[in-house]
């Protein structure tokens, strides 16, 4: 079982990314849809709970600045290209049993 991001184009030509489980069945590659990643492949990063827990209170603070967000993400080891960041989502994916940090 290999979970990989896959790029898809819509009819309007926009690019979207999905997460798929790829495995070989009877000599053929079979893909199974796992989840939607969004328009930006780097917008969703897998994290470990221990890495993010010390910073959760600061990240969900209403008055956090872009510089503080950048500082926290750098400490965690996450590179991002969204600027300005308008949404921070901490997502627990129960299917994959992984924790993600989404930035928009």
Secondary structure, DSSP 8 states (H G I E B T S, - for coil): -EEEEEEEE-TTS-EEEEEEEEEEETTEEEEEEEEEEES-GGGEEEE-HHHHGGGHHHHT-TT--HHHHHHHHHHHT-----SS---EEEEEETTTTEEEEEE-
